[in-house]
Structure formats: C-alpha cells, structure tokens
C-alpha cells in the first residue's frame, strides 16, 4: 500500500487537472473533425482511447519531469516532498514505472490509423524534453504549448485522413492558451525559481503579467473566431465565445494577483472548466 501511494503521488493522481488539460485539445480535435452523420462509433471510441492515452502520457511525463528536475525540486517549497526529490522513490524504479506507462500508451496508439500513429511517435521526444527547456530559455511554456496541444492534430487525423488547415488554426490558438495558463501556474514558484536560476515566462513578464497573459488569450480567442468562420459555425458559437472570452480575459487575467499563490492555482485550475466550455461551444457551432 505504501508503494501504491508513492506511485500515485508520482503520477499526480490527485491532481487530474494535468491530464485533463492534455485531453481537452484531443476532444476539440475529434469534435471539429467528426461530421456527426450516421453512426458515431468511431468518435466515441476515439474519445475513450485519447482519454486513457492522456492519463498515461501525462503520468509518464510527470515521472520523467521529476527525474530530470529532482535536484531543483528539492530546493522549491512546493515540490521538495515529491517522491523522487525526497528519495522515497529511486530513479531506477521511476524509469521502470515510466517505461511501463509508455508501453501501455503505445498499445493504445496502435489502435489508430497509420497517420495518427506516426504523428504520435514523432511527438514522443518533445513530450519528454520539455523539463529541460527552463534551463536554457525563458519560453518553456511555449514548448509545453506545442507538445500539450499536439493531440488536437492527432485527433483530427484519427477521424479525417485528409489534410486540412482547420486543426492547425485551432492548434496555434491552443498553444497561446497553454502559454497563458502555464504562465499563471508559474507564479506559484517564482521566488524559488529565481533563486535557483530556472527560467520561465512567469519570470520574463513578471512586471507586466496581465498584459502578456491577455495578449496570449486574445490570440486564442481570435483563432477560435477564425475556425468558426472557416467551418461556417452557427451564430450561437460566436455568442458562446463571448462567455469564454470573459472567463479568459477578466477572471484569469485582469483579476489575477501574482503575489497570491493560491489565487494563481485557482485560476490555473479553472482551465479545466474552460476546456469543457470550448468543447460544448464546438458542438453548438456544428449544430449538434
């Protein structure tokens, strides 16, 4: 039971926000691609596959992140008690866990078509090198956005094999969504991060965080507008974007207080609800 608890702590089982933020772009891509005519068996099947794939890959990513960051985590108040940093789980055992999770994820990946399998394999190196970015650049959140929203592209092609720029438009917007919310998340540890010397957009834009985050979210909203126009979505979709915009611009950005870590965490976690709202809005736009 002790080992099970350590494993669950290692994969952040009690913090599902991580794998949900990985899953929502997958669901957006599936919903954008599906035409909802006739049987929707493939659509619902792929929802299940991408959901469990998101859990597995996020769990494996957490382990690799903790292995690479173990010397940094021990210096940060919020992360010093993590299993690897605290010495409760060895690096060897952690690598074993990660390998098993990746193997199961691969078994899920091969259930898709050839294009999706290739796209998934291409993404693997990027998914596991993200933790290294904060040592070399102030833009690790941008790299996270590229990898965390990649499932949107995979999901589109898992249903529709024909190339389209529609998922690319939404994908670009989603990158800026991640850039915004992960910058908010980073303000929890900014004091410790500055001391130990790691980089982030939270540090780079600490003097004008609201301006930077607002710009990121405006780009995300604009890309949703463009997607709606290109796909000839219903008027209700654009009305729904007003509520989404209010949440992003006012609740997450304008009312942000970076000096309060608990507030930053609350606003970061609200993106799970936002992901659900965007999913519903896509359904509305398609007249479902």
TORBA-470183 format. One record per residue (C-alpha): chain; x, y, z. Coordinates in steps of 0.2 Angstrom, whole numbers, plus 5000, padded with zeros to 4 digits. Example, Ala and Ser with C-alpha at 12.3 -4.5 7.8 and 13.67 -1.06 7.14 Angstrom:
BEGIN
[pt 'A' [5062 4978 5039]]
[pt 'A' [5068 4995 5036]]
//
This chain:
BEGIN
[pt 'A' [5000 5000 5000]]
[pt 'A' [5014 5012 5004]]
[pt 'A' [5022 5008 4986]]
[pt 'A' [5005 5011 4978]]
[pt 'A' [5003 5028 4987]]
[pt 'A' [5020 5033 4982]]
[pt 'A' [5016 5028 4964]]
[pt 'A' [5000 5038 4964]]
[pt 'A' [5010 5053 4971]]
[pt 'A' [5022 5051 4957]]
[pt 'A' [5010 5052 4943]]
[pt 'A' [5000 5066 4952]]
[pt 'A' [4984 5055 4953]]
[pt 'A' [4976 5068 4965]]
[pt 'A' [4979 5082 4953]]
[pt 'A' [4969 5077 4937]]
[pt 'A' [4969 5094 4930]]
[pt 'A' [4986 5089 4921]]
[pt 'A' [4979 5075 4911]]
[pt 'A' [4963 5085 4908]]
[pt 'A' [4972 5099 4900]]
[pt 'A' [4981 5086 4889]]
[pt 'A' [4964 5078 4885]]
[pt 'A' [4953 5094 4881]]
[pt 'A' [4963 5098 4864]]
[pt 'A' [4961 5080 4859]]
[pt 'A' [4942 5081 4862]]
[pt 'A' [4942 5098 4852]]
[pt 'A' [4951 5090 4838]]
[pt 'A' [4939 5075 4837]]
[pt 'A' [4924 5086 4838]]
[pt 'A' [4930 5098 4825]]
[pt 'A' [4934 5083 4813]]
[pt 'A' [4918 5072 4816]]
[pt 'A' [4903 5076 4805]]
[pt 'A' [4890 5068 4817]]
[pt 'A' [4881 5060 4802]]
[pt 'A' [4876 5042 4804]]
[pt 'A' [4885 5031 4817]]
[pt 'A' [4897 5040 4828]]
[pt 'A' [4905 5024 4835]]
[pt 'A' [4922 5029 4829]]
[pt 'A' [4921 5046 4838]]
[pt 'A' [4916 5039 4855]]
[pt 'A' [4929 5025 4853]]
[pt 'A' [4942 5038 4850]]
[pt 'A' [4936 5049 4865]]
[pt 'A' [4940 5034 4876]]
[pt 'A' [4957 5030 4868]]
[pt 'A' [4963 5048 4869]]
[pt 'A' [4956 5050 4887]]
[pt 'A' [4966 5035 4893]]
[pt 'A' [4981 5040 4882]]
[pt 'A' [4981 5057 4890]]
[pt 'A' [4981 5049 4908]]
[pt 'A' [4996 5038 4903]]
[pt 'A' [5006 5050 4894]]
[pt 'A' [5004 5064 4907]]
[pt 'A' [5008 5051 4921]]
[pt 'A' [5024 5046 4911]]
[pt 'A' [5028 5064 4908]]
[pt 'A' [5027 5068 4927]]
[pt 'A' [5039 5054 4931]]
[pt 'A' [5052 5060 4918]]
[pt 'A' [5050 5078 4924]]
[pt 'A' [5053 5073 4942]]
[pt 'A' [5068 5063 4937]]
[pt 'A' [5076 5077 4927]]
[pt 'A' [5071 5090 4940]]
[pt 'A' [5075 5081 4956]]
[pt 'A' [5089 5092 4961]]
[pt 'A' [5079 5108 4958]]
[pt 'A' [5063 5101 4966]]
[pt 'A' [5072 5098 4982]]
[pt 'A' [5075 5117 4983]]
[pt 'A' [5057 5123 4980]]
[pt 'A' [5045 5123 4994]]
[pt 'A' [5030 5116 4984]]
[pt 'A' [5040 5102 4976]]
[pt 'A' [5053 5096 4989]]
[pt 'A' [5042 5082 4995]]
[pt 'A' [5039 5074 4978]]
[pt 'A' [5044 5055 4979]]
[pt 'A' [5060 5056 4969]]
[pt 'A' [5066 5073 4976]]
[pt 'A' [5064 5067 4993]]
[pt 'A' [5072 5050 4990]]
[pt 'A' [5057 5039 4993]]
[pt 'A' [5057 5033 4975]]
[pt 'A' [5073 5028 4966]]
[pt 'A' [5077 5035 4949]]
[pt 'A' [5078 5017 4943]]
[pt 'A' [5061 5012 4949]]
[pt 'A' [5054 5028 4942]]
[pt 'A' [5061 5024 4925]]
[pt 'A' [5053 5007 4926]]
[pt 'A' [5036 5014 4930]]
[pt 'A' [5038 5027 4916]]
[pt 'A' [5043 5013 4903]]
[pt 'A' [5028 5003 4908]]
[pt 'A' [5016 5018 4906]]
[pt 'A' [5024 5022 4889]]
[pt 'A' [5022 5004 4883]]
[pt 'A' [5003 5004 4888]]
[pt 'A' [5001 5021 4879]]
[pt 'A' [5009 5013 4864]]
[pt 'A' [4997 4999 4864]]
[pt 'A' [4983 5012 4864]]
[pt 'A' [4992 5022 4850]]
[pt 'A' [4992 5007 4838]]
[pt 'A' [4973 5006 4838]]
[pt 'A' [4973 5022 4827]]
[pt 'A' [4976 5024 4809]]
[pt 'A' [4994 5025 4801]]
[pt 'A' [4995 5044 4801]]
[pt 'A' [4990 5046 4819]]
[pt 'A' [5002 5033 4824]]
[pt 'A' [5016 5042 4815]]
[pt 'A' [5011 5058 4822]]
[pt 'A' [5011 5051 4840]]
[pt 'A' [5028 5043 4838]]
[pt 'A' [5035 5060 4832]]
[pt 'A' [5029 5069 4847]]
[pt 'A' [5037 5057 4860]]
[pt 'A' [5054 5066 4861]]
[pt 'A' [5046 5083 4863]]
[pt 'A' [5035 5077 4877]]
[pt 'A' [5049 5071 4887]]
[pt 'A' [5062 5085 4884]]
[pt 'A' [5050 5099 4890]]
[pt 'A' [5058 5099 4908]]
[pt 'A' [5075 5104 4901]]
[pt 'A' [5069 5119 4892]]
[pt 'A' [5068 5130 4908]]
[pt 'A' [5086 5128 4910]]
[pt 'A' [5090 5136 4893]]
[pt 'A' [5076 5148 4888]]
[pt 'A' [5063 5160 4896]]
[pt 'A' [5050 5151 4885]]
[pt 'A' [5047 5133 4892]]
[pt 'A' [5029 5137 4892]]
[pt 'A' [5029 5139 4873]]
[pt 'A' [5037 5122 4871]]
[pt 'A' [5024 5115 4883]]
[pt 'A' [5010 5123 4872]]
[pt 'A' [5017 5114 4857]]
[pt 'A' [5018 5097 4865]]
[pt 'A' [5002 5098 4876]]
[pt 'A' [4990 5103 4862]]
[pt 'A' [4998 5091 4849]]
[pt 'A' [4984 5079 4852]]
[pt 'A' [4972 5091 4843]]
[pt 'A' [4981 5087 4827]]
[pt 'A' [4982 5069 4831]]
[pt 'A' [4964 5068 4835]]
[pt 'A' [4958 5077 4819]]
[pt 'A' [4968 5065 4808]]
[pt 'A' [4962 5050 4818]]
[pt 'A' [4945 5053 4810]]
[pt 'A' [4949 5063 4794]]
[pt 'A' [4964 5057 4784]]
[pt 'A' [4963 5072 4773]]
[pt 'A' [4975 5087 4776]]
[pt 'A' [4966 5102 4782]]
[pt 'A' [4972 5119 4789]]
[pt 'A' [4957 5120 4801]]
[pt 'A' [4965 5110 4816]]
[pt 'A' [4981 5119 4813]]
[pt 'A' [4972 5136 4816]]
[pt 'A' [4964 5129 4832]]
[pt 'A' [4981 5121 4837]]
[pt 'A' [4990 5138 4835]]
[pt 'A' [4977 5146 4846]]
[pt 'A' [4978 5132 4859]]
[pt 'A' [4997 5135 4860]]
[pt 'A' [4994 5153 4866]]
[pt 'A' [4981 5146 4878]]
[pt 'A' [4994 5135 4887]]
[pt 'A' [5006 5149 4886]]
[pt 'A' [4994 5160 4896]]
[pt 'A' [4988 5147 4909]]
[pt 'A' [5005 5140 4912]]
[pt 'A' [5012 5157 4915]]
[pt 'A' [4999 5159 4928]]
[pt 'A' [5004 5142 4936]]
[pt 'A' [5022 5148 4936]]
[pt 'A' [5019 5162 4948]]
[pt 'A' [5017 5150 4962]]
[pt 'A' [5035 5146 4962]]
[pt 'A' [5043 5162 4955]]
[pt 'A' [5053 5167 4971]]
[pt 'A' [5061 5149 4972]]
[pt 'A' [5063 5149 4953]]
[pt 'A' [5073 5165 4953]]
[pt 'A' [5084 5159 4967]]
[pt 'A' [5089 5143 4959]]
[pt 'A' [5091 5150 4942]]
[pt 'A' [5077 5142 4931]]
[pt 'A' [5068 5152 4918]]
[pt 'A' [5050 5154 4913]]
[pt 'A' [5038 5167 4905]]
[pt 'A' [5032 5170 4923]]
[pt 'A' [5049 5177 4927]]
[pt 'A' [5051 5186 4910]]
[pt 'A' [5035 5195 4911]]
[pt 'A' [5033 5197 4930]]
[pt 'A' [5032 5216 4928]]
[pt 'A' [5018 5216 4916]]
[pt 'A' [5010 5198 4918]]
[pt 'A' [4992 5204 4914]]
[pt 'A' [4997 5212 4898]]
[pt 'A' [5006 5196 4892]]
[pt 'A' [4993 5184 4898]]
[pt 'A' [4979 5195 4890]]
[pt 'A' [4988 5195 4873]]
[pt 'A' [4990 5176 4873]]
[pt 'A' [4972 5174 4877]]
[pt 'A' [4966 5186 4864]]
[pt 'A' [4976 5176 4851]]
[pt 'A' [4967 5160 4857]]
[pt 'A' [4950 5169 4855]]
[pt 'A' [4954 5176 4838]]
[pt 'A' [4959 5158 4832]]
[pt 'A' [4943 5151 4838]]
[pt 'A' [4934 5165 4829]]
[pt 'A' [4943 5161 4813]]
[pt 'A' [4939 5142 4815]]
[pt 'A' [4921 5146 4817]]
[pt 'A' [4921 5157 4801]]
[pt 'A' [4930 5144 4791]]
[pt 'A' [4919 5130 4797]]
[pt 'A' [4903 5141 4795]]
[pt 'A' [4898 5138 4813]]
[pt 'A' [4881 5143 4819]]
[pt 'A' [4879 5161 4827]]
[pt 'A' [4877 5153 4844]]
[pt 'A' [4895 5148 4843]]
[pt 'A' [4901 5166 4842]]
[pt 'A' [4889 5171 4856]]
[pt 'A' [4897 5157 4867]]
[pt 'A' [4914 5164 4863]]
[pt 'A' [4909 5180 4872]]
[pt 'A' [4907 5170 4889]]
[pt 'A' [4923 5161 4885]]
[pt 'A' [4932 5177 4882]]
[pt 'A' [4925 5184 4898]]
[pt 'A' [4932 5170 4908]]
[pt 'A' [4949 5171 4900]]
[pt 'A' [4952 5190 4900]]
[pt 'A' [4943 5195 4916]]
[pt 'A' [4943 5180 4928]]
[pt 'A' [4960 5173 4923]]
[pt 'A' [4970 5189 4918]]
[pt 'A' [4963 5205 4924]]
[pt 'A' [4958 5199 4941]]
[pt 'A' [4975 5190 4943]]
[pt 'A' [4986 5194 4958]]
[pt 'A' [5003 5185 4956]]
[pt 'A' [5008 5188 4974]]
[pt 'A' [4995 5176 4980]]
[pt 'A' [5000 5158 4975]]
[pt 'A' [4983 5150 4980]]
[pt 'A' [4974 5163 4968]]
[pt 'A' [4986 5158 4954]]
[pt 'A' [4982 5140 4957]]
[pt 'A' [4963 5143 4957]]
[pt 'A' [4964 5152 4941]]
[pt 'A' [4975 5139 4933]]
[pt 'A' [4963 5125 4938]]
[pt 'A' [4949 5134 4931]]
[pt 'A' [4955 5130 4913]]
[pt 'A' [4948 5113 4916]]
[pt 'A' [4931 5120 4916]]
[pt 'A' [4936 5131 4901]]
[pt 'A' [4941 5116 4891]]
[pt 'A' [4923 5109 4894]]
[pt 'A' [4915 5125 4889]]
[pt 'A' [4925 5126 4872]]
[pt 'A' [4920 5108 4869]]
[pt 'A' [4902 5112 4871]]
[pt 'A' [4904 5128 4860]]
[pt 'A' [4911 5117 4846]]
[pt 'A' [4896 5106 4847]]
[pt 'A' [4884 5121 4847]]
[pt 'A' [4894 5128 4832]]
[pt 'A' [4891 5112 4822]]
[pt 'A' [4873 5112 4826]]
[pt 'A' [4874 5096 4836]]
//
